[in-house]
Amino acid sequence: MGRSLPGGTRGILHARTGLERFQVRRVAPAPALSAFVESFWVLRWDLRGRPPHRQRVLTRPSVHVTFTSYLTSGATRARIVGVVRDDFVEEIADEGRVIGAAFRPGGFRPFLDGPVSALTGRFAAVDEVFGEPGLALAAEIFGTSGDAEAVARLEAFLTGLRPEPDPSAERAAAIVGRIAGRPGVVRVAELARDEGVSPRSLQRLFHEYVGIGPKWVIRRFRMMEAAERAAAGTQVDWAGLAAELGYADQAHFIRDFTAAVGTSPARYAREEGLAGSGHDGPPPGPRPPR
């Protein structure tokens, strides 16, 4: 499969454990789609003879189009996943594959007749946006055995829709990128001032193009940064990290981390240390699969 990207694990909680149970590969889009699609991705698993695995993810502010094949049972699922406000938990079992497209923040807006926020918190059937051609695409992808061919069909379909570049979408993506690169940004008013717009205008831009408000985006990237630091090792200055991420006190940071990740930062660091040493740590807290 060409144009492979390095596999990132940011946002995948308990990533070491997860990657023992599934494999994920990302593929860069062709230039014609690079303004809209961040990457195509393929996830495969083979847990035949092993227990099911429940994977918890801190989702990014992006839309995904996914085509899931449960190879053991023959069941399939094609859907459009809007921005997920809370953590996302998916259970995998037996053997299966997902072919997906991860859109840049704002990048799905040219494919819609309305704001991206209309999809937020929803798992829409693929034909809700793409109609009968979307169902035909799903049948094509489910009929392929090769991952490269499946990705190529998805890429050709999206290219054929001829999405028009949108300067507002590009601006939304750039702002989200700045938030991701600056975890110390903590206030919408501060971000709006840096961008030379009013907080209300920034809210409208995010509602239309990103699908969720800038406050959520700021909080989510702070948690991703914190989870990544915790996973890197147990010797973390939690008070210092809380201050770096803009928290007034460590207690507030711990409450937010525990709510987002399902366990305290110190315990998460210990669990990741155990996983890295070859021992299984406690699994994430129970939550029904979606």
C-alpha positions in Angstrom: 0.0 0.0 0.0 1.6 3.3 -1.1 1.9 6.6 0.7 2.0 5.0 4.2 2.2 7.4 7.1 3.9 6.7 10.4 1.5 5.2 12.8 0.5 7.6 15.6 -1.1 6.4 18.8 -2.1 9.8 20.3 -5.6 9.5 21.7 -5.5 5.7 21.8 -5.7 4.9 25.5 -3.6 2.0 26.8 -2.1 2.0 23.3 0.6 -0.7 24.1 -2.1 -3.2 25.1 -4.3 -2.2 22.2 -1.6 -2.7 19.6 -1.1 -6.2 20.8 -4.6 -6.9 19.7 -5.0 -4.9 16.5 -2.9 -3.2 13.8 -3.6 0.2 12.3 -2.0 1.7 9.2 -2.5 5.2 7.8 -2.2 6.3 4.2 -1.7 9.8 3.0 -4.4 11.2 0.6 -3.6 12.1 -2.9 -2.9 15.8 -3.5 -6.4 16.4 -4.8 -7.9 15.4 -1.4 -5.2 16.7 0.9 -7.1 19.9 1.8 -10.0 17.7 3.0 -8.7 14.3 4.2 -6.0 14.0 6.9 -5.4 10.3 6.2 -7.0 7.1 5.1 -6.6 4.3 7.6 -6.9 0.5 7.8 -7.5 -1.3 11.1 -7.3 -5.1 11.2 -7.6 -7.6 14.1 -7.6 -11.3 14.5 -8.8 -12.4 17.9 -10.0 -15.8 17.0 -9.5 -18.0 20.1 -8.9 -14.9 22.2 -11.2 -12.8 24.4 -12.9 -9.7 22.8 -11.0 -6.4 23.3 -12.6 -3.1 24.3 -10.6 -0.1 23.1 -11.1 3.3 24.5 -10.1 6.4 22.5 -9.9 10.2 23.2 -11.4 11.3 19.9 -10.1 14.2 17.8 -12.3 17.0 16.4 -12.8 15.4 13.1 -15.3 13.4 11.0 -14.6 9.8 10.0 -16.2 7.7 7.2 -15.8 4.0 8.1 -16.5 0.7 6.5 -16.4 -2.2 9.0 -16.3 -5.9 8.0 -16.7 -8.5 10.7 -15.0 -11.3 8.7 -16.1 -14.2 11.0 -19.8 -13.5 10.9 -20.0 -11.7 7.5 -21.7 -8.7 9.1 -20.9 -5.2 7.7 -21.4 -1.6 8.8 -20.9 1.6 6.8 -21.3 4.9 8.7 -20.2 8.5 9.1 -18.9 9.3 12.6 -19.4 12.9 13.7 -17.2 14.5 16.3 -17.6 12.3 19.5 -17.9 14.6 22.5 -17.1 11.9 25.1 -14.7 9.1 25.0 -15.3 6.5 22.4 -15.2 2.8 23.2 -15.3 0.1 20.5 -15.4 -3.7 21.1 -13.6 -6.0 18.6 -13.9 -9.8 18.5 -13.0 -12.7 16.3 -11.6 -11.2 13.0 -12.4 -8.0 11.2 -11.3 -5.0 9.2 -12.1 -1.3 9.1 -11.4 1.0 6.1 -11.7 4.6 7.1 -11.1 8.2 6.0 -10.2 10.7 8.7 -11.1 14.2 7.6 -9.2 17.3 8.6 -11.1 19.7 11.0 -13.4 21.5 8.7 -12.6 19.2 5.8 -15.9 17.4 5.7 -17.9 20.7 5.3 -17.6 20.7 1.5 -19.3 17.3 1.3 -22.3 18.5 3.3 -25.3 20.7 2.7 -25.2 22.1 6.2 -23.0 22.6 9.2 -20.7 19.8 10.4 -22.3 20.2 13.9 -25.4 18.4 12.4 -23.3 15.2 12.7 -21.8 15.8 16.1 -22.4 13.0 18.5 -24.0 10.9 15.8 -23.2 7.7 13.9 -25.0 8.3 10.6 -25.6 5.7 7.9 -23.4 6.4 4.9 -26.3 7.0 2.6 -27.5 9.9 4.8 -24.8 12.1 3.2 -23.8 10.2 0.1 -27.1 8.7 -0.9 -27.3 5.6 -3.1 -23.8 6.1 -4.5 -22.6 5.8 -0.9 -24.3 2.4 -0.5 -22.8 1.3 -3.8 -19.4 2.3 -2.5 -19.9 0.3 0.6 -20.7 -2.8 -1.4 -17.5 -2.3 -3.4 -15.4 -1.9 -0.4 -16.9 -4.9 1.4 -16.3 -7.0 -1.7 -12.6 -6.3 -1.7 -10.1 -8.5 0.1 -7.1 -6.2 -0.4 -6.6 -3.2 1.8 -4.9 -1.1 -0.9 -7.8 -1.7 -3.3 -10.4 -0.8 -0.7 -8.6 2.5 0.1 -8.2 3.3 -3.6 -12.0 2.9 -4.1 -12.8 5.2 -1.2 -10.3 7.7 -2.4 -11.6 7.6 -6.0 -15.2 8.1 -4.7 -14.3 11.2 -2.6 -12.2 12.6 -5.5 -15.1 12.1 -7.9 -17.3 14.3 -5.7 -15.1 17.2 -6.6 -15.2 19.1 -3.3 -14.4 22.8 -3.6 -11.7 24.3 -1.5 -13.1 26.6 1.2 -10.9 29.3 2.9 -13.0 29.1 6.0 -12.4 25.4 6.3 -8.7 26.0 5.9 -8.8 28.6 8.6 -10.7 26.3 11.0 -8.1 23.5 10.4 -5.3 26.0 11.0 -6.8 27.2 14.3 -7.3 23.6 15.5 -3.7 22.9 14.5 -2.5 25.8 16.7 -4.6 24.5 19.6 -3.1 21.1 19.2 0.4 22.5 19.2 -0.1 24.8 22.1 -1.6 22.9 25.0 -1.2 25.9 27.2 -4.0 27.7 25.4 -6.8 27.5 27.8 -9.3 30.3 27.1 -11.5 30.8 24.1 -11.2 34.6 24.5 -7.5 34.4 24.4 -7.6 32.2 21.3 -10.1 34.6 19.6 -7.9 37.6 20.4 -4.9 35.8 18.9 -6.9 35.1 15.7 -8.2 38.7 15.5 -11.9 37.7 15.8 -14.6 37.9 18.5 -15.3 34.8 20.6 -18.8 34.7 19.0 -17.3 34.6 15.5 -14.9 31.9 16.5 -17.8 29.9 18.0 -19.7 30.2 14.7 -16.7 29.1 12.6 -16.3 26.0 14.7 -20.0 25.2 14.7 -20.1 25.4 10.9 -16.8 23.7 10.0 -15.4 21.7 13.0 -18.7 20.5 14.4 -17.9 21.4 18.0 -16.9 24.5 20.0 -13.4 25.7 20.6 -13.7 25.2 24.3 -14.2 21.5 23.8 -11.3 21.4 21.3 -9.0 23.1 23.8 -10.0 20.7 26.6 -9.6 17.6 24.4 -6.1 18.4 23.3 -5.1 19.2 26.9 -6.2 15.7 27.9 -4.5 14.1 24.9 -1.3 15.9 25.9 -1.7 14.8 29.6 -2.4 11.2 28.6 0.6 11.1 26.3 2.9 12.5 29.1 1.5 9.9 31.6 2.0 7.0 29.2 5.6 8.1 28.6 6.6 7.2 32.2 5.7 7.4 35.9 8.1 10.2 36.8 5.8 13.0 36.0 5.5 16.3 37.9 1.7 16.4 38.0 1.5 19.8 39.7 3.9 21.2 37.1 2.0 19.6 34.2 -1.3 20.9 35.6 0.1 24.4 35.6 1.6 24.0 32.1 -1.8 23.0 30.8 -3.4 26.0 32.4 -5.1 24.5 35.4 -5.3 26.7 38.5 -4.7 23.7 40.8 -3.7 20.1 40.6 -7.0 18.8 41.9 -9.0 20.3 39.0 -6.6 18.7 36.6 -6.9 15.3 38.2 -10.7 15.5 38.1 -10.7 16.3 34.4 -8.2 13.6 33.6 -10.1 11.0 35.5 -13.4 11.9 33.8 -11.8 11.8 30.4 -9.5 8.8 30.7 -11.4 6.7 33.3 -8.6 6.6 35.9 -6.3 9.1 37.7 -3.2 10.3 35.9 -0.9 8.5 38.4 -2.7 5.2 38.0 -2.8 5.5 34.2 1.0 6.1 34.3 1.5 3.0 36.4 -0.7 0.9 34.2 1.2 2.0 31.1 4.5 1.2 32.8 3.2 -2.3 33.6 2.1 -2.8 29.9 5.5 -1.6 28.7 7.2 -4.1 30.9 5.2 -7.0 29.5 2.7 -7.3 32.3 -1.0 -6.6 31.8 -2.3 -3.6 33.9 -5.9 -3.2 34.9 -8.3 -2.6 31.9 -10.1 0.7 31.4 -13.3 1.2 33.4 -16.4 -0.4 32.0 -18.4 1.5 29.5 -20.9 0.0 27.0 -19.6 -0.3 23.5 -21.0 1.9 20.7 
